[in-house]
Amino acid sequence: MKKTLLLIDGSSYLYRAFHALPDLRSAAGEPTGAIYGVLSMLRRLLADYKPEYAGCVFDAKGRTFRDDLYPEYKAHRPPMPDELGQQIAPLMEAIRALGLPILQIEGVEADDVIGTLARQAESAGICTVVSTGDKDLAQLVSAEVTLVNTMTNERLDPAGVEAKFGVPPSRIRDYLALVGDAVDNVPGVDKVGPKTAVKWLQQYGSLDGVVGHAAEIKGMVGDNLRRALDWLPQAKTLVTVKCDVALPLAPEDLALQPRDEAKLAELFANFGFRSWSKGDAAAAGGTAERAGRKIDAKRESNRKRREDAKALARDDLTDSRARRKDPSP
């Protein structure tokens, strides 16, 4: 049986846990919500996949090569909230005590480190599970690389990627270049959404094929495509996960380390995680599940509110059109 490498997109989970969970505090009044959410997910992942190798990857401070290519890259993002920043150091201390190596590589993003390790593991005959909520990483999926999202219980293999996005993993970069990535402030083709992008890629095979047939595409979207032709190569570069980063270690160097139980007990007590500090494995597993359910419930609630708002807007538009057709009181 092949060994498993578990790669966790720590930066993705850090922000998601901070915004999804309530404002938890330790007895000393220090914020612990993000710590609680991330550690819950890590414990759940370790229990579910029992990997031989693992790493928790975070973005390093400072600029990356993408900032040099496109100064507006992620420029719209606000600075990290102070209450989140305060949780990073104790969170990393807890992650190390769990036996998980932490990786931060300057000049690139966590995605690029994950991509490089996943491809190295693939070459070494190691199966990789990437835990993330980032759609960009769907481009890494293969027979040996699977994406999981603990917040939605989603698991994507190659067929799953195509079912979700309408294109296979090998075309995710082309897809993202066309639709853009609002999260990272990468523009795509104006007015081109997922349906149009998928239609073009299915018809012309690739982004290069779409560009090669741009003159044939009619209407406003065709005009917008032709205006974006010079930008599209840059967009594709920005959304491409770099898989050849020079790393100081290999997947085989990421063996799980023994848990530091004394340090964990101390940290959990300081955080106020009572069931964890008692060393009750069953309670800890249940707490991790409850944390996942809380995040899932909040995401579902937000999704429902968005759908209700859209439905209300459609009803208002229908009423408005009806009044224009029938002006009688």
GUMI-264688 format. One record per residue (C-alpha): x, y, z; residue in one letter. Coordinates in pm, 1 decimal. Layout:
! residues N
+----------+----------+----------+----+
|     east |    north |       up | aa |
+----------+----------+----------+----+
|        X |        Y |        Z |  A |
...
+----------+----------+----------+----+
! end
This chain:
! residues 329
+----------+----------+----------+----+
|     east |    north |       up | aa |
+----------+----------+----------+----+
|      0.0 |      0.0 |      0.0 |  M |
|    127.3 |    346.7 |    -89.9 |  K |
|    217.5 |    590.4 |    182.9 |  K |
|     25.5 |    915.0 |    225.3 |  T |
|    145.3 |   1274.2 |    244.5 |  L |
|   -103.0 |   1515.9 |    402.7 |  L |
|    -49.7 |   1880.6 |    309.2 |  L |
|   -257.4 |   2139.9 |    492.7 |  I |
|   -313.0 |   2488.3 |    352.6 |  D |
|   -267.5 |   2655.6 |    689.4 |  G |
|   -315.8 |   3010.5 |    562.8 |  S |
|   -652.3 |   2922.8 |    409.0 |  S |
|   -782.0 |   2758.5 |    725.6 |  Y |
|   -645.0 |   3032.9 |    949.5 |  L |
|   -861.3 |   3303.1 |    791.4 |  Y |
|  -1164.3 |   3079.9 |    747.0 |  R |
|  -1160.3 |   2968.9 |   1109.0 |  A |
|  -1114.4 |   3327.5 |   1230.8 |  F |
|  -1416.9 |   3453.9 |   1038.7 |  H |
|  -1638.6 |   3146.7 |   1087.5 |  A |
|  -1609.0 |   3083.0 |   1460.2 |  L |
|  -1732.9 |   3298.4 |   1748.9 |  P |
|  -1500.2 |   3526.4 |   1945.6 |  D |
|  -1354.1 |   3266.5 |   2181.7 |  L |
|  -1126.4 |   3384.7 |   2462.6 |  R |
|   -890.3 |   3225.0 |   2711.4 |  S |
|   -921.0 |   3293.8 |   3083.1 |  A |
|   -659.7 |   3567.8 |   3033.3 |  A |
|   -881.4 |   3733.0 |   2771.0 |  G |
|   -663.9 |   3636.2 |   2473.8 |  E |
|   -840.8 |   3547.3 |   2144.6 |  P |
|   -843.7 |   3174.6 |   2064.8 |  T |
|  -1116.6 |   3127.6 |   1800.6 |  G |
|   -881.1 |   3078.2 |   1505.3 |  A |
|   -657.3 |   2851.5 |   1714.2 |  I |
|   -956.3 |   2638.9 |   1809.4 |  Y |
|  -1083.2 |   2612.6 |   1452.5 |  G |
|   -749.5 |   2527.7 |   1292.0 |  V |
|   -646.3 |   2274.6 |   1558.1 |  L |
|   -987.6 |   2107.6 |   1538.0 |  S |
|   -944.6 |   2061.7 |   1164.2 |  M |
|   -588.2 |   1934.0 |   1199.5 |  L |
|   -689.2 |   1676.7 |   1458.1 |  R |
|   -975.7 |   1565.9 |   1238.9 |  R |
|   -748.6 |   1529.5 |    934.7 |  L |
|   -484.1 |   1333.4 |   1125.1 |  L |
|   -751.0 |   1097.7 |   1260.5 |  A |
|   -918.3 |   1050.5 |    920.4 |  D |
|   -611.0 |    997.4 |    701.4 |  Y |
|   -341.2 |    868.8 |    938.4 |  K |
|    -64.6 |    993.2 |    706.5 |  P |
|    296.0 |    878.1 |    722.1 |  E |
|    407.5 |   1227.4 |    616.5 |  Y |
|    247.2 |   1565.0 |    676.6 |  A |
|    312.5 |   1936.5 |    664.8 |  G |
|    118.8 |   2250.1 |    753.9 |  C |
|    204.3 |   2523.4 |    504.0 |  V |
|    163.3 |   2895.5 |    569.2 |  F |
|    235.1 |   3201.6 |    357.3 |  D |
|    562.1 |   3366.3 |    455.4 |  A |
|    575.3 |   3737.8 |    525.4 |  K |
|    681.3 |   3973.1 |    247.1 |  G |
|    640.1 |   3998.1 |   -126.9 |  R |
|    619.9 |   3709.6 |   -370.8 |  T |
|    711.7 |   3682.9 |   -737.0 |  F |
|    345.6 |   3747.5 |   -823.1 |  R |
|    360.5 |   4090.7 |   -659.2 |  D |
|    655.4 |   4172.5 |   -884.6 |  D |
|    466.1 |   4052.6 |  -1192.8 |  L |
|    146.2 |   4239.1 |  -1107.2 |  Y |
|    155.8 |   4508.8 |   -835.8 |  P |
|   -224.2 |   4492.6 |   -796.6 |  E |
|   -209.0 |   4125.4 |   -697.5 |  Y |
|   -410.3 |   4088.2 |   -373.7 |  K |
|   -382.0 |   4466.9 |   -332.1 |  A |
|   -748.0 |   4495.2 |   -229.9 |  H |
|   -706.1 |   4279.1 |     78.7 |  R |
|   -717.8 |   4454.5 |    416.3 |  P |
|   -431.8 |   4401.8 |    662.1 |  P |
|   -455.7 |   4107.5 |    898.8 |  M |
|   -678.0 |   4189.0 |   1199.1 |  P |
|   -476.6 |   4233.8 |   1518.2 |  D |
|   -680.6 |   3968.3 |   1698.1 |  E |
|   -588.8 |   3716.5 |   1428.6 |  L |
|   -221.9 |   3814.7 |   1429.3 |  G |
|   -207.1 |   3754.4 |   1805.1 |  Q |
|   -308.5 |   3391.3 |   1752.5 |  Q |
|    -44.0 |   3291.5 |   1499.2 |  I |
|    251.8 |   3230.6 |   1732.1 |  A |
|     59.1 |   3019.6 |   1987.7 |  P |
|   -114.0 |   2831.9 |   1705.5 |  L |
|    217.8 |   2738.1 |   1547.0 |  M |
|    350.2 |   2628.6 |   1885.3 |  E |
|     52.0 |   2396.3 |   1919.0 |  A |
|     89.8 |   2263.2 |   1563.9 |  I |
|    452.5 |   2170.7 |   1630.3 |  R |
|    351.2 |   2003.6 |   1956.9 |  A |
|    105.5 |   1790.9 |   1757.4 |  L |
|    406.9 |   1659.9 |   1565.1 |  G |
|    332.9 |   1845.4 |   1241.9 |  L |
|    617.1 |   2016.9 |   1054.6 |  P |
|    545.5 |   2379.1 |    955.5 |  I |
|    666.4 |   2522.4 |    625.1 |  L |
|    699.6 |   2888.1 |    523.1 |  Q |
|    907.4 |   2974.2 |    216.9 |  I |
|    988.1 |   3335.0 |    131.1 |  E |
|    914.1 |   3467.2 |   -216.8 |  G |
|    633.8 |   3221.7 |   -294.7 |  V |
|    290.3 |   3140.9 |   -156.0 |  E |
|    175.0 |   2841.0 |     43.5 |  A |
|      6.4 |   2710.3 |   -274.8 |  D |
|    342.3 |   2691.8 |   -452.3 |  D |
|    503.9 |   2497.5 |   -168.3 |  V |
|    208.7 |   2258.8 |   -164.9 |  I |
|    224.1 |   2218.0 |   -543.4 |  G |
|    596.4 |   2144.0 |   -540.6 |  T |
|    569.6 |   1886.7 |   -260.6 |  L |
|    266.9 |   1721.4 |   -423.5 |  A |
|    450.3 |   1676.1 |   -753.1 |  R |
|    763.9 |   1549.7 |   -576.5 |  Q |
|    554.1 |   1300.5 |   -381.9 |  A |
|    382.5 |   1188.7 |   -701.5 |  E |
|    722.4 |   1114.8 |   -857.7 |  S |
|    821.6 |    921.1 |   -544.8 |  A |
|    508.1 |    705.0 |   -554.8 |  G |
|    347.8 |    872.5 |   -253.4 |  I |
|    -23.8 |    959.2 |   -253.4 |  C |
|    -98.8 |   1317.3 |   -152.8 |  T |
|   -403.9 |   1459.5 |     21.6 |  V |
|   -421.1 |   1839.6 |      3.7 |  V |
|   -655.1 |   1997.1 |    256.8 |  S |
|   -767.5 |   2342.1 |    146.2 |  T |
|  -1059.9 |   2563.4 |     61.0 |  G |
|   -871.7 |   2724.6 |   -227.7 |  D |
|  -1010.9 |   2648.8 |   -573.9 |  K |
|   -674.2 |   2731.0 |   -737.2 |  D |
|   -529.5 |   2405.3 |   -604.9 |  L |
|   -776.2 |   2201.3 |   -812.3 |  A |
|   -514.1 |   2226.7 |  -1088.8 |  Q |
|   -292.9 |   1988.3 |   -885.8 |  L |
|   -545.6 |   1703.4 |   -875.0 |  V |
|   -439.5 |   1379.3 |  -1040.0 |  S |
|   -466.0 |   1005.1 |   -986.5 |  A |
|   -222.5 |   1048.9 |   -695.0 |  E |
|   -331.4 |   1390.7 |   -563.2 |  V |
|   -669.9 |   1448.1 |   -397.8 |  T |
|   -820.1 |   1769.3 |   -262.0 |  L |
|  -1027.9 |   1768.4 |     56.8 |  V |
|  -1213.6 |   2051.1 |    225.8 |  N |
|  -1301.4 |   1972.1 |    586.7 |  T |
|  -1531.7 |   2273.3 |    604.0 |  M |
|  -1764.3 |   2135.1 |    336.5 |  T |
|  -1670.2 |   1764.5 |    352.7 |  N |
|  -1584.3 |   1789.9 |    -15.7 |  E |
|  -1334.3 |   1548.1 |   -170.7 |  R |
|  -1213.3 |   1605.3 |   -526.8 |  L |
|  -1043.5 |   1352.3 |   -751.3 |  D |
|  -1002.9 |   1420.7 |  -1126.6 |  P |
|  -1366.0 |   1328.1 |  -1198.9 |  A |
|  -1479.3 |   1543.9 |   -907.3 |  G |
|  -1291.6 |   1847.0 |  -1039.0 |  V |
|  -1451.2 |   1810.5 |  -1380.5 |  E |
|  -1796.1 |   1764.5 |  -1227.4 |  A |
|  -1753.7 |   2078.8 |  -1016.6 |  K |
|  -1585.1 |   2313.0 |  -1264.0 |  F |
|  -1679.2 |   2166.0 |  -1601.1 |  G |
|  -1315.4 |   2119.3 |  -1702.1 |  V |
|  -1047.3 |   1866.6 |  -1601.7 |  P |
|   -762.5 |   1960.1 |  -1363.8 |  P |
|   -531.7 |   2022.4 |  -1659.6 |  S |
|   -759.0 |   2309.0 |  -1773.9 |  R |
|   -820.4 |   2478.7 |  -1438.7 |  I |
|   -549.1 |   2737.5 |  -1510.5 |  R |
|   -709.7 |   2822.1 |  -1845.5 |  D |
|  -1051.1 |   2840.6 |  -1676.5 |  Y |
|   -925.9 |   3075.5 |  -1402.8 |  L |
|   -746.8 |   3297.5 |  -1653.2 |  A |
|  -1075.2 |   3347.3 |  -1839.8 |  L |
|  -1306.8 |   3400.8 |  -1540.3 |  V |
|  -1047.7 |   3573.8 |  -1321.8 |  G |
|   -992.2 |   3531.5 |   -950.9 |  D |
|  -1160.2 |   3801.7 |   -744.6 |  A |
|  -1010.0 |   3667.4 |   -421.5 |  V |
|   -659.0 |   3739.5 |   -547.8 |  D |
|   -759.0 |   4045.4 |   -753.2 |  N |
|   -669.6 |   3882.4 |  -1085.2 |  V |
|   -898.4 |   4010.0 |  -1363.7 |  P |
|  -1032.4 |   3773.3 |  -1626.8 |  G |
|  -1224.7 |   3854.4 |  -1942.0 |  V |
|  -1494.4 |   4109.4 |  -1865.4 |  D |
|  -1845.9 |   3957.4 |  -1849.2 |  K |
|  -1710.5 |   3603.7 |  -1893.6 |  V |
|  -1832.6 |   3370.6 |  -1620.1 |  G |
|  -1793.9 |   2997.7 |  -1559.0 |  P |
|  -2052.1 |   2888.8 |  -1819.9 |  K |
|  -1892.3 |   3085.5 |  -2103.1 |  T |
|  -1540.7 |   2983.4 |  -2001.6 |  A |
|  -1637.0 |   2615.5 |  -1993.1 |  V |
|  -1816.7 |   2645.3 |  -2326.9 |  K |
|  -1511.3 |   2799.7 |  -2493.1 |  W |
|  -1267.6 |   2549.8 |  -2342.3 |  L |
|  -1484.8 |   2257.0 |  -2446.1 |  Q |
|  -1519.7 |   2398.9 |  -2797.1 |  Q |
|  -1159.5 |   2509.7 |  -2853.3 |  Y |
|   -971.5 |   2275.0 |  -2620.9 |  G |
|   -751.5 |   2518.5 |  -2429.0 |  S |
|   -684.8 |   2884.6 |  -2359.1 |  L |
|   -449.8 |   2890.2 |  -2656.7 |  D |
|   -732.4 |   2750.1 |  -2867.4 |  G |
|   -971.4 |   3018.8 |  -2743.6 |  V |
|   -715.6 |   3288.5 |  -2822.0 |  V |
|   -656.4 |   3138.8 |  -3164.8 |  G |
|  -1027.1 |   3157.6 |  -3248.5 |  H |
|  -1094.5 |   3493.5 |  -3080.6 |  A |
|  -1176.6 |   3659.1 |  -3411.8 |  A |
|  -1464.6 |   3413.9 |  -3465.5 |  E |
|  -1640.0 |   3477.3 |  -3132.6 |  I |
|  -1928.1 |   3718.3 |  -3175.7 |  K |
|  -2108.7 |   3961.4 |  -2950.9 |  G |
|  -1998.6 |   4162.7 |  -2651.6 |  M |
|  -1806.6 |   3873.1 |  -2494.4 |  V |
|  -1612.9 |   3831.9 |  -2819.3 |  G |
|  -1521.4 |   4200.6 |  -2810.5 |  D |
|  -1419.7 |   4170.4 |  -2446.6 |  N |
|  -1209.8 |   3863.9 |  -2523.5 |  L |
|  -1023.1 |   4043.6 |  -2800.3 |  R |
|   -954.5 |   4336.6 |  -2566.8 |  R |
|   -809.5 |   4095.5 |  -2311.2 |  A |
|   -579.3 |   3902.0 |  -2544.4 |  L |
|   -264.2 |   4078.5 |  -2428.1 |  D |
|   -357.2 |   4025.3 |  -2061.3 |  W |
|   -451.9 |   3657.0 |  -2068.1 |  L |
|    -95.8 |   3513.9 |  -2063.4 |  P |
|    -23.0 |   3724.5 |  -1754.8 |  Q |
|   -347.3 |   3613.3 |  -1590.0 |  A |
|   -259.7 |   3249.1 |  -1651.4 |  K |
|     84.5 |   3297.7 |  -1500.3 |  T |
|    -65.8 |   3455.8 |  -1188.5 |  L |
|   -315.2 |   3172.3 |  -1130.5 |  V |
|    -64.9 |   2895.9 |  -1205.3 |  T |
|     61.2 |   2711.1 |   -897.6 |  V |
|    439.6 |   2692.3 |   -916.4 |  K |
|    553.3 |   2331.5 |   -881.4 |  C |
|    931.0 |   2371.9 |   -900.0 |  D |
|   1010.3 |   2576.6 |   -589.5 |  V |
|   1358.1 |   2514.5 |   -446.1 |  A |
|   1272.2 |   2363.9 |   -108.3 |  L |
|   1506.3 |   2276.3 |    179.5 |  P |
|   1338.7 |   1936.9 |    221.2 |  L |
|   1157.2 |   1657.5 |     36.6 |  A |
|    826.8 |   1482.9 |    112.6 |  P |
|   1012.6 |   1198.6 |    284.6 |  E |
|   1153.7 |   1454.0 |    532.0 |  D |
|    802.7 |   1537.1 |    655.7 |  L |
|    752.0 |   1232.3 |    873.9 |  A |
|    511.6 |   1297.2 |   1159.6 |  L |
|    694.6 |   1360.0 |   1485.5 |  Q |
|    588.1 |   1229.2 |   1828.9 |  P |
|    328.8 |   1446.4 |   2000.0 |  R |
|    459.1 |   1655.1 |   2287.8 |  D |
|    181.6 |   1566.0 |   2529.9 |  E |
|    312.2 |   1782.4 |   2814.2 |  A |
|    331.3 |   2090.0 |   2590.2 |  K |
|    -12.8 |   2018.2 |   2443.6 |  L |
|   -168.1 |   1985.1 |   2789.0 |  A |
|    -11.4 |   2316.1 |   2891.3 |  E |
|   -124.6 |   2496.9 |   2576.3 |  L |
|   -477.8 |   2355.5 |   2578.5 |  F |
|   -516.7 |   2457.2 |   2942.9 |  A |
|   -395.4 |   2808.9 |   2860.1 |  N |
|   -633.3 |   2828.8 |   2563.9 |  F |
|   -924.3 |   2710.9 |   2777.1 |  G |
|   -984.1 |   2396.2 |   2571.1 |  F |
|  -1091.9 |   2190.3 |   2873.0 |  R |
|  -1186.5 |   1861.9 |   2706.7 |  S |
|   -858.0 |   1861.5 |   2516.8 |  W |
|   -643.8 |   1943.5 |   2819.1 |  S |
|   -788.9 |   1642.6 |   3000.4 |  K |
|   -632.2 |   1420.1 |   2737.8 |  G |
|   -969.9 |   1266.6 |   2651.9 |  D |
|   -918.8 |   1149.7 |   2293.2 |  A |
|  -1286.1 |   1073.2 |   2240.7 |  A |
|  -1388.2 |   1418.2 |   2364.6 |  A |
|  -1122.5 |   1581.1 |   2149.3 |  A |
|  -1245.2 |   1398.8 |   1842.1 |  G |
|  -1602.0 |   1503.2 |   1919.4 |  G |
|  -1492.4 |   1863.5 |   1967.9 |  T |
|  -1320.9 |   1859.2 |   1630.7 |  A |
|  -1637.6 |   1728.8 |   1469.9 |  E |
|  -1847.1 |   1995.8 |   1643.0 |  R |
|  -1607.6 |   2267.5 |   1525.9 |  A |
|  -1640.7 |   2140.1 |   1171.1 |  G |
|  -2018.5 |   2135.4 |   1200.5 |  R |
|  -2024.6 |   2491.9 |   1338.1 |  K |
|  -1822.8 |   2615.6 |   1041.5 |  I |
|  -2036.5 |   2413.6 |    798.1 |  D |
|  -2356.2 |   2550.8 |    955.5 |  A |
|  -2237.5 |   2910.1 |    931.7 |  K |
|  -2131.9 |   2865.9 |    568.3 |  R |
|  -2470.4 |   2707.6 |    487.1 |  E |
|  -2651.0 |   2991.4 |    665.6 |  S |
|  -2454.1 |   3249.7 |    466.8 |  N |
|  -2527.6 |   3061.8 |    143.7 |  R |
|  -2899.4 |   3053.2 |    227.4 |  K |
|  -2903.7 |   3428.1 |    297.2 |  R |
|  -2734.7 |   3496.5 |    -38.6 |  R |
|  -2989.3 |   3278.2 |   -219.9 |  E |
|  -3279.6 |   3448.8 |    -39.2 |  D |
|  -3141.0 |   3791.0 |   -132.3 |  A |
|  -3109.9 |   3686.6 |   -497.9 |  K |
|  -3465.3 |   3550.0 |   -498.0 |  A |
|  -3595.7 |   3874.1 |   -345.7 |  L |
|  -3409.7 |   4076.4 |   -607.2 |  A |
|  -3561.5 |   3861.9 |   -884.3 |  R |
|  -3909.6 |   3908.0 |   -738.7 |  D |
|  -3859.2 |   4286.4 |   -719.4 |  D |
|  -3741.5 |   4290.5 |  -1080.2 |  L |
|  -4043.4 |   4083.3 |  -1191.0 |  T |
|  -4281.1 |   4316.8 |  -1006.8 |  D |
|  -4112.6 |   4619.5 |  -1159.1 |  S |
|  -4145.6 |   4478.7 |  -1509.9 |  R |
|  -4510.1 |   4388.9 |  -1447.5 |  A |
|  -4586.3 |   4744.7 |  -1331.3 |  R |
|  -4424.7 |   4888.2 |  -1644.8 |  R |
|  -4644.0 |   4664.0 |  -1861.6 |  K |
|  -4959.2 |   4741.8 |  -1665.3 |  D |
|  -4949.0 |   5102.9 |  -1543.1 |  P |
|  -5304.4 |   5091.6 |  -1402.8 |  S |
|  -5331.0 |   5147.6 |  -1024.7 |  P |
+----------+----------+----------+----+
! end
